[in-house]
Amino acid sequence: MNPPAASAIPAVVLPCTDGATWVVPLNSLAEVVVVSQPVTDTLDWRGQLVPVHGTTPAANTYAVLFGLAGHGAPSYWAVPLASLPLEYRLLQADDLRDQAAEELSGVLAVAQLDGRLCRVPDPGEFWVDRARLCAGAPNEAS
C-alpha cells in the first residue's frame, strides 16, 4: 500500500457476486445490509425500494450506495456482495488506470490493488443502460 498522501481518497473494496471487484469512495457507501429473504430487482431498505444492479437470488448481503439524484437516476442503489468483511483502502491517483476502463461498460476507471483489478463503477451509465432495457431499446454497451 502506498504511503498516505493528502490527495488519497478513502475507499472501500466491494467483492460483487458477479465475480467483479469494485472500489468506491467510502462516502458513497450508505450502508451494508444483510437480508433474510431473496431479493429480486429492488431491495426494501429503510422504507424505500432501492434498485439493485446485477441481482443474484442467492445473495444475502448488499452494499447500498448513494445515487445521482436529479440526473435521472435513483437516490440510492444496491449491489449484491459475495463476501464480508469489506476492505477499507486509501486510493492513490497512481492506483487508477483509465485506459483499461474503456473496455468495460459502466466503468469510469480501474484500480490495481494488491494485484487485483478493481472497477470504479459509473452509476450514471448503469441507469442509462437500465432505462434502455426497461424501454425495450437495445443496449449500446453490449
LINLINBEL-V509104 format. One record per residue. N is the residue number from 1. RES is the residue in one small letter. PSI is psi in whole degrees, 0 to 359 (NA if undefined). Layout:
N:RES:PSI + N:RES:PSI
This chain:
1:m:136 + 2:n:153 + 3:p:148 + 4:p:142 + 5:a:159 + 6:a:333 + 7:s:3 + 8:a:144 + 9:i:121 + 10:p:129 + 11:a:165 + 12:v:138 + 13:v:126 + 14:l:110 + 15:p:110 + 16:c:157 + 17:t:340 + 18:d:4 + 19:g:346 + 20:a:157 + 21:t:124 + 22:w:154 + 23:v:127 + 24:v:153 + 25:p:139 + 26:l:324 + 27:n:0 + 28:s:353 + 29:l:115 + 30:a:315 + 31:e:155 + 32:v:129 + 33:v:133 + 34:v:129 + 35:v:154 + 36:s:343 + 37:q:150 + 38:p:145 + 39:v:138 + 40:t:248 + 41:d:357 + 42:t:149 + 43:l:127 + 44:d:105 + 45:w:117 + 46:r:41 + 47:g:6 + 48:q:149 + 49:l:112 + 50:v:126 + 51:p:144 + 52:v:132 + 53:h:122 + 54:g:51 + 55:t:135 + 56:t:117 + 57:p:331 + 58:a:348 + 59:a:139 + 60:n:2 + 61:t:133 + 62:y:142 + 63:a:123 + 64:v:123 + 65:l:149 + 66:f:139 + 67:g:199 + 68:l:60 + 69:a:137 + 70:g:0 + 71:h:29 + 72:g:10 + 73:a:160 + 74:p:161 + 75:s:329 + 76:y:157 + 77:w:163 + 78:a:153 + 79:v:133 + 80:p:137 + 81:l:146 + 82:a:330 + 83:s:165 + 84:l:160 + 85:p:163 + 86:l:159 + 87:e:128 + 88:y:136 + 89:r:152 + 90:l:114 + 91:l:123 + 92:q:154 + 93:a:325 + 94:d:341 + 95:d:339 + 96:l:143 + 97:r:122 + 98:d:321 + 99:q:319 + 100:a:331 + 101:a:334 + 102:e:337 + 103:e:351 + 104:l:127 + 105:s:138 + 106:g:21 + 107:v:128 + 108:l:319 + 109:a:172 + 110:v:154 + 111:a:139 + 112:q:109 + 113:l:113 + 114:d:43 + 115:g:357 + 116:r:139 + 117:l:114 + 118:c:136 + 119:r:139 + 120:v:105 + 121:p:153 + 122:d:95 + 123:p:329 + 124:g:320 + 125:e:323 + 126:f:317 + 127:w:334 + 128:v:312 + 129:d:317 + 130:r:318 + 131:a:321 + 132:r:315 + 133:l:318 + 134:c:329 + 135:a:353 + 136:g:7 + 137:a:152 + 138:p:148 + 139:n:113 + 140:e:338 + 141:a:347 + 142:s:NA
